[in-house]
Amino acid sequence: MGDLDFKIEIDDDGIRSLLKSDDMQKILEAHAEKVAKRAEGNFDVKVSNQQTRAVAKVSPGDAPTFYKNKKHNLLLKAIKGG
């Protein structure tokens, strides 16, 4: 077989649009909700668009959950699926 000669061009605006799209936000929110549920506590989920892409943030919703997460790494374990 011969060598393949081709060139791939990436549409930066298209990729940026995809990373900030409503569909991407829904995907991120679903994953963040799963992490919050596995962490078993009062965790808040927030999804927003930053400069280059959509991001999801899971954070403790109250002081007891904050300290429990700090002591037991609940979010880290939930991300790993444990």
ChimeraX attribute file (.defattr): number of C-alpha atoms within 10 A of each C-alpha:
attribute: neighborCount
match mode: 1-to-1
recipient: residues
	/A:1	3
	/A:2	4
	/A:3	5
	/A:4	6
	/A:5	5
	/A:6	5
	/A:7	6
	/A:8	5
	/A:9	5
	/A:10	8
	/A:11	9
	/A:12	9
	/A:13	9
	/A:14	10
	/A:15	13
	/A:16	14
	/A:17	15
	/A:18	15
	/A:19	18
	/A:20	19
	/A:21	14
	/A:22	14
	/A:23	11
	/A:24	16
	/A:25	21
	/A:26	14
	/A:27	11
	/A:28	20
	/A:29	21
	/A:30	14
	/A:31	15
	/A:32	24
	/A:33	18
	/A:34	14
	/A:35	22
	/A:36	23
	/A:37	14
	/A:38	17
	/A:39	22
	/A:40	13
	/A:41	18
	/A:42	15
	/A:43	22
	/A:44	14
	/A:45	18
	/A:46	15
	/A:47	15
	/A:48	14
	/A:49	14
	/A:50	10
	/A:51	8
	/A:52	11
	/A:53	16
	/A:54	21
	/A:55	18
	/A:56	19
	/A:57	15
	/A:58	16
	/A:59	17
	/A:60	20
	/A:61	13
	/A:62	12
	/A:63	10
	/A:64	12
	/A:65	18
	/A:66	17
	/A:67	12
	/A:68	13
	/A:69	20
	/A:70	12
	/A:71	9
	/A:72	10
	/A:73	13
	/A:74	21
	/A:75	23
	/A:76	13
	/A:77	14
	/A:78	17
	/A:79	15
	/A:80	10
	/A:81	11
	/A:82	10
